[in-house]
Amino acid sequence: MTRPGFRKGRPAGARAASDGSDGFLSSSLFSQAQILHLMKNEFARARRHGIPIGCVLLQVDRLAPLVDLHGVSLRDAVRETLASVVRQKTRGSDLLGAANDDRYLLLLPHTDGAQTRIVAQRLHHVFGDAEVAVDGRPLALTLSVGFTACEDQKTLFFDTMLAQAEAAIDFATARGGNQVVAFGEVPLRGAPEGGDQDSGGGA
C-alpha cells in the first residue's frame, strides 16, 4: 500500500471514481453530493472487508469575513490552493470534495487513526507554507483540520463518522483555529475538562 500522505499520481490500474471522473485530479473537486455518495460507498466497503478508513475535514479559518473583504475570488483561490496541496500530499485513491460552510471533506481508504493524523498534520503544515494571493496580494491564511477514523465495526453509519469529524473541526475553530484536532480529543458534552474522552474509533 502506498504510504499515506504522498500522492504520486493515480497508479496504473487504480480504481477511478464511480461516476467516471477523476475527481479533483481533473481540476475540479467532487461536489457535496458526490463526495457524500463516495463516502457512503467507501465506508460500506471498509465495514464489509474489515479495513480502516480515515475522514478529514479542512476549513480555512475566518474565510467568510475575508471573502466579504477581498471578494469571491479569494474563495476560488483558496479552493485551488487547498486542492493542489491535497493533490501533492495524498494518494491517488484518496478522495476530496466540497462540503458545506466552506469546508472540504477528504476520505482516506485503508488508513487507520495514526496514519490519518499524519496526513492531517502534513496538510496543515503544507497549507501554512502555501501562498494564496488575491489581485497579486498574498494573504496570511491558516487552516483548521478535524479528523476521525474507523478501524473496527463499532461505527455503524457513515454519517456518524462524518459527525465525528465535524465535532473535531468545530472544536478546533472554537479554540481559535489553526490546529489539528482528532475526534478523540474533543471533550464529551457535559464532561469536566481534562476528563476521560471517547477514543473516536481510533482517531
ABEGO torsion letter per residue (X at the ends): XBBBGBBAEBBBGBBBBAAGBAEAAAGBBBBAAAAAAAAAAAAAAAAAAGBBBBBBBBBBBGAAAAAAAAEAAAAAAAAAAAAAAAAAABBAABBBBBBBGGBBBBBBBGBBAAAAAAAAAAAAAAAAABBBBBGGBBBBBBBBBBBBBBABAABABAAAAAAAAAAAAAAAAAAGEGBBBBAAABBBBGBBBGBBBBAGGGX
